[in-house]
């Protein structure tokens, strides 16, 4: 985990994490996409109940990822 967001140009990231385990995500009208372990995730906000909102480097659409997938604590 890194607190430096300089590796994410034009992103208001609060921290940069690497996925601790792979996750599957979907966006409306698109097929299921697998995001592998080790992928950088740019965290923008804590949304509560164990979830963070952020984005991938190659996709500006916001997505929610559970803290456990990022190797982060799940508490409020």
Phi and psi in radians as a Rosetta constraint file:
Dihedral C 1 N 2 CA 2 C 2 CIRCULARHARMONIC -2.310 0.35
Dihedral N 2 CA 2 C 2 N 3 CIRCULARHARMONIC 2.474 0.35
Dihedral C 2 N 3 CA 3 C 3 CIRCULARHARMONIC -1.582 0.35
Dihedral N 3 CA 3 C 3 N 4 CIRCULARHARMONIC -0.144 0.35
Dihedral C 3 N 4 CA 4 C 4 CIRCULARHARMONIC -1.466 0.35
Dihedral N 4 CA 4 C 4 N 5 CIRCULARHARMONIC 2.082 0.35
Dihedral C 4 N 5 CA 5 C 5 CIRCULARHARMONIC -1.717 0.35
Dihedral N 5 CA 5 C 5 N 6 CIRCULARHARMONIC 0.226 0.35
Dihedral C 5 N 6 CA 6 C 6 CIRCULARHARMONIC -1.194 0.35
Dihedral N 6 CA 6 C 6 N 7 CIRCULARHARMONIC -0.288 0.35
Dihedral C 6 N 7 CA 7 C 7 CIRCULARHARMONIC -1.436 0.35
Dihedral N 7 CA 7 C 7 N 8 CIRCULARHARMONIC -0.006 0.35
Dihedral C 7 N 8 CA 8 C 8 CIRCULARHARMONIC -2.148 0.35
Dihedral N 8 CA 8 C 8 N 9 CIRCULARHARMONIC 1.422 0.35
Dihedral C 8 N 9 CA 9 C 9 CIRCULARHARMONIC -1.004 0.35
Dihedral N 9 CA 9 C 9 N 10 CIRCULARHARMONIC 2.487 0.35
Dihedral C 9 N 10 CA 10 C 10 CIRCULARHARMONIC 1.087 0.35
Dihedral N 10 CA 10 C 10 N 11 CIRCULARHARMONIC 0.413 0.35
Dihedral C 10 N 11 CA 11 C 11 CIRCULARHARMONIC -2.128 0.35
Dihedral N 11 CA 11 C 11 N 12 CIRCULARHARMONIC 2.314 0.35
Dihedral C 11 N 12 CA 12 C 12 CIRCULARHARMONIC -1.457 0.35
Dihedral N 12 CA 12 C 12 N 13 CIRCULARHARMONIC 0.805 0.35
Dihedral C 12 N 13 CA 13 C 13 CIRCULARHARMONIC -1.164 0.35
Dihedral N 13 CA 13 C 13 N 14 CIRCULARHARMONIC 2.422 0.35
Dihedral C 13 N 14 CA 14 C 14 CIRCULARHARMONIC -1.547 0.35
Dihedral N 14 CA 14 C 14 N 15 CIRCULARHARMONIC -0.538 0.35
Dihedral C 14 N 15 CA 15 C 15 CIRCULARHARMONIC -2.778 0.35
Dihedral N 15 CA 15 C 15 N 16 CIRCULARHARMONIC 2.785 0.35
Dihedral C 15 N 16 CA 16 C 16 CIRCULARHARMONIC -2.040 0.35
Dihedral N 16 CA 16 C 16 N 17 CIRCULARHARMONIC 2.193 0.35
Dihedral C 16 N 17 CA 17 C 17 CIRCULARHARMONIC -2.130 0.35
Dihedral N 17 CA 17 C 17 N 18 CIRCULARHARMONIC 2.844 0.35
Dihedral C 17 N 18 CA 18 C 18 CIRCULARHARMONIC -1.904 0.35
Dihedral N 18 CA 18 C 18 N 19 CIRCULARHARMONIC 2.417 0.35
Dihedral C 18 N 19 CA 19 C 19 CIRCULARHARMONIC -1.005 0.35
Dihedral N 19 CA 19 C 19 N 20 CIRCULARHARMONIC 2.211 0.35
Dihedral C 19 N 20 CA 20 C 20 CIRCULARHARMONIC -1.396 0.35
Dihedral N 20 CA 20 C 20 N 21 CIRCULARHARMONIC -0.373 0.35
Dihedral C 20 N 21 CA 21 C 21 CIRCULARHARMONIC -2.657 0.35
Dihedral N 21 CA 21 C 21 N 22 CIRCULARHARMONIC 2.707 0.35
Dihedral C 21 N 22 CA 22 C 22 CIRCULARHARMONIC -1.180 0.35
Dihedral N 22 CA 22 C 22 N 23 CIRCULARHARMONIC 2.617 0.35
Dihedral C 22 N 23 CA 23 C 23 CIRCULARHARMONIC -2.369 0.35
Dihedral N 23 CA 23 C 23 N 24 CIRCULARHARMONIC 2.692 0.35
Dihedral C 23 N 24 CA 24 C 24 CIRCULARHARMONIC -1.810 0.35
Dihedral N 24 CA 24 C 24 N 25 CIRCULARHARMONIC 2.357 0.35
Dihedral C 24 N 25 CA 25 C 25 CIRCULARHARMONIC -2.269 0.35
Dihedral N 25 CA 25 C 25 N 26 CIRCULARHARMONIC 2.697 0.35
Dihedral C 25 N 26 CA 26 C 26 CIRCULARHARMONIC -2.361 0.35
Dihedral N 26 CA 26 C 26 N 27 CIRCULARHARMONIC 2.555 0.35
Dihedral C 26 N 27 CA 27 C 27 CIRCULARHARMONIC -2.110 0.35
Dihedral N 27 CA 27 C 27 N 28 CIRCULARHARMONIC 2.606 0.35
Dihedral C 27 N 28 CA 28 C 28 CIRCULARHARMONIC -0.912 0.35
Dihedral N 28 CA 28 C 28 N 29 CIRCULARHARMONIC 2.308 0.35
Dihedral C 28 N 29 CA 29 C 29 CIRCULARHARMONIC 1.365 0.35
Dihedral N 29 CA 29 C 29 N 30 CIRCULARHARMONIC 0.128 0.35
Dihedral C 29 N 30 CA 30 C 30 CIRCULARHARMONIC -2.163 0.35
Dihedral N 30 CA 30 C 30 N 31 CIRCULARHARMONIC 2.698 0.35
Dihedral C 30 N 31 CA 31 C 31 CIRCULARHARMONIC -1.243 0.35
Dihedral N 31 CA 31 C 31 N 32 CIRCULARHARMONIC 2.830 0.35
Dihedral C 31 N 32 CA 32 C 32 CIRCULARHARMONIC -0.994 0.35
Dihedral N 32 CA 32 C 32 N 33 CIRCULARHARMONIC 2.390 0.35
Dihedral C 32 N 33 CA 33 C 33 CIRCULARHARMONIC -2.135 0.35
Dihedral N 33 CA 33 C 33 N 34 CIRCULARHARMONIC 2.332 0.35
Dihedral C 33 N 34 CA 34 C 34 CIRCULARHARMONIC -1.698 0.35
Dihedral N 34 CA 34 C 34 N 35 CIRCULARHARMONIC 2.231 0.35
Dihedral C 34 N 35 CA 35 C 35 CIRCULARHARMONIC -1.845 0.35
Dihedral N 35 CA 35 C 35 N 36 CIRCULARHARMONIC 1.959 0.35
Dihedral C 35 N 36 CA 36 C 36 CIRCULARHARMONIC -1.319 0.35
Dihedral N 36 CA 36 C 36 N 37 CIRCULARHARMONIC 2.769 0.35
Dihedral C 36 N 37 CA 37 C 37 CIRCULARHARMONIC -0.922 0.35
Dihedral N 37 CA 37 C 37 N 38 CIRCULARHARMONIC 2.454 0.35
Dihedral C 37 N 38 CA 38 C 38 CIRCULARHARMONIC 1.607 0.35
Dihedral N 38 CA 38 C 38 N 39 CIRCULARHARMONIC -0.160 0.35
Dihedral C 38 N 39 CA 39 C 39 CIRCULARHARMONIC -1.215 0.35
Dihedral N 39 CA 39 C 39 N 40 CIRCULARHARMONIC 2.381 0.35
Dihedral C 39 N 40 CA 40 C 40 CIRCULARHARMONIC -1.273 0.35
Dihedral N 40 CA 40 C 40 N 41 CIRCULARHARMONIC 2.388 0.35
Dihedral C 40 N 41 CA 41 C 41 CIRCULARHARMONIC -2.212 0.35
Dihedral N 41 CA 41 C 41 N 42 CIRCULARHARMONIC 2.202 0.35
Dihedral C 41 N 42 CA 42 C 42 CIRCULARHARMONIC -1.689 0.35
Dihedral N 42 CA 42 C 42 N 43 CIRCULARHARMONIC 1.813 0.35
Dihedral C 42 N 43 CA 43 C 43 CIRCULARHARMONIC -1.361 0.35
Dihedral N 43 CA 43 C 43 N 44 CIRCULARHARMONIC 2.218 0.35
Dihedral C 43 N 44 CA 44 C 44 CIRCULARHARMONIC -1.830 0.35
Dihedral N 44 CA 44 C 44 N 45 CIRCULARHARMONIC -0.546 0.35
Dihedral C 44 N 45 CA 45 C 45 CIRCULARHARMONIC -2.854 0.35
Dihedral N 45 CA 45 C 45 N 46 CIRCULARHARMONIC 2.651 0.35
Dihedral C 45 N 46 CA 46 C 46 CIRCULARHARMONIC -1.472 0.35
Dihedral N 46 CA 46 C 46 N 47 CIRCULARHARMONIC 2.210 0.35
Dihedral C 46 N 47 CA 47 C 47 CIRCULARHARMONIC -1.830 0.35
Dihedral N 47 CA 47 C 47 N 48 CIRCULARHARMONIC -0.047 0.35
Dihedral C 47 N 48 CA 48 C 48 CIRCULARHARMONIC 1.676 0.35
Dihedral N 48 CA 48 C 48 N 49 CIRCULARHARMONIC 2.883 0.35
Dihedral C 48 N 49 CA 49 C 49 CIRCULARHARMONIC 0.997 0.35
Dihedral N 49 CA 49 C 49 N 50 CIRCULARHARMONIC 0.562 0.35
Dihedral C 49 N 50 CA 50 C 50 CIRCULARHARMONIC 1.563 0.35
Dihedral N 50 CA 50 C 50 N 51 CIRCULARHARMONIC 0.180 0.35
Dihedral C 50 N 51 CA 51 C 51 CIRCULARHARMONIC -2.102 0.35
Dihedral N 51 CA 51 C 51 N 52 CIRCULARHARMONIC 2.516 0.35
Dihedral C 51 N 52 CA 52 C 52 CIRCULARHARMONIC -2.062 0.35
Dihedral N 52 CA 52 C 52 N 53 CIRCULARHARMONIC 2.557 0.35
Dihedral C 52 N 53 CA 53 C 53 CIRCULARHARMONIC -1.808 0.35
Dihedral N 53 CA 53 C 53 N 54 CIRCULARHARMONIC 2.421 0.35
Dihedral C 53 N 54 CA 54 C 54 CIRCULARHARMONIC -2.988 0.35
Dihedral N 54 CA 54 C 54 N 55 CIRCULARHARMONIC -2.753 0.35
Dihedral C 54 N 55 CA 55 C 55 CIRCULARHARMONIC -2.642 0.35
Dihedral N 55 CA 55 C 55 N 56 CIRCULARHARMONIC 2.911 0.35
Dihedral C 55 N 56 CA 56 C 56 CIRCULARHARMONIC -1.616 0.35
Dihedral N 56 CA 56 C 56 N 57 CIRCULARHARMONIC 2.748 0.35
Dihedral C 56 N 57 CA 57 C 57 CIRCULARHARMONIC -1.052 0.35
Dihedral N 57 CA 57 C 57 N 58 CIRCULARHARMONIC -0.684 0.35
Dihedral C 57 N 58 CA 58 C 58 CIRCULARHARMONIC -1.638 0.35
Dihedral N 58 CA 58 C 58 N 59 CIRCULARHARMONIC 0.143 0.35
Dihedral C 58 N 59 CA 59 C 59 CIRCULARHARMONIC -2.609 0.35
Dihedral N 59 CA 59 C 59 N 60 CIRCULARHARMONIC 1.962 0.35
Dihedral C 59 N 60 CA 60 C 60 CIRCULARHARMONIC -1.331 0.35
Dihedral N 60 CA 60 C 60 N 61 CIRCULARHARMONIC -0.126 0.35
Dihedral C 60 N 61 CA 61 C 61 CIRCULARHARMONIC -1.181 0.35
Dihedral N 61 CA 61 C 61 N 62 CIRCULARHARMONIC 2.351 0.35
Dihedral C 61 N 62 CA 62 C 62 CIRCULARHARMONIC -1.203 0.35
Dihedral N 62 CA 62 C 62 N 63 CIRCULARHARMONIC 2.573 0.35
Dihedral C 62 N 63 CA 63 C 63 CIRCULARHARMONIC -2.532 0.35
Dihedral N 63 CA 63 C 63 N 64 CIRCULARHARMONIC 2.722 0.35
Dihedral C 63 N 64 CA 64 C 64 CIRCULARHARMONIC -1.797 0.35
Dihedral N 64 CA 64 C 64 N 65 CIRCULARHARMONIC 2.371 0.35
Dihedral C 64 N 65 CA 65 C 65 CIRCULARHARMONIC -2.295 0.35
Dihedral N 65 CA 65 C 65 N 66 CIRCULARHARMONIC 2.382 0.35
Dihedral C 65 N 66 CA 66 C 66 CIRCULARHARMONIC -1.214 0.35
Dihedral N 66 CA 66 C 66 N 67 CIRCULARHARMONIC 2.470 0.35
Dihedral C 66 N 67 CA 67 C 67 CIRCULARHARMONIC -0.961 0.35
Dihedral N 67 CA 67 C 67 N 68 CIRCULARHARMONIC -0.630 0.35
Dihedral C 67 N 68 CA 68 C 68 CIRCULARHARMONIC -1.113 0.35
Dihedral N 68 CA 68 C 68 N 69 CIRCULARHARMONIC -0.519 0.35
Dihedral C 68 N 69 CA 69 C 69 CIRCULARHARMONIC -1.273 0.35
Dihedral N 69 CA 69 C 69 N 70 CIRCULARHARMONIC -0.332 0.35
Dihedral C 69 N 70 CA 70 C 70 CIRCULARHARMONIC -1.760 0.35
Dihedral N 70 CA 70 C 70 N 71 CIRCULARHARMONIC -0.026 0.35
Dihedral C 70 N 71 CA 71 C 71 CIRCULARHARMONIC 1.293 0.35
Dihedral N 71 CA 71 C 71 N 72 CIRCULARHARMONIC 0.427 0.35
Dihedral C 71 N 72 CA 72 C 72 CIRCULARHARMONIC -1.895 0.35
Dihedral N 72 CA 72 C 72 N 73 CIRCULARHARMONIC 2.761 0.35
Dihedral C 72 N 73 CA 73 C 73 CIRCULARHARMONIC -1.134 0.35
Dihedral N 73 CA 73 C 73 N 74 CIRCULARHARMONIC 2.605 0.35
Dihedral C 73 N 74 CA 74 C 74 CIRCULARHARMONIC -1.713 0.35
Dihedral N 74 CA 74 C 74 N 75 CIRCULARHARMONIC 0.002 0.35
Dihedral C 74 N 75 CA 75 C 75 CIRCULARHARMONIC -1.289 0.35
Dihedral N 75 CA 75 C 75 N 76 CIRCULARHARMONIC 2.799 0.35
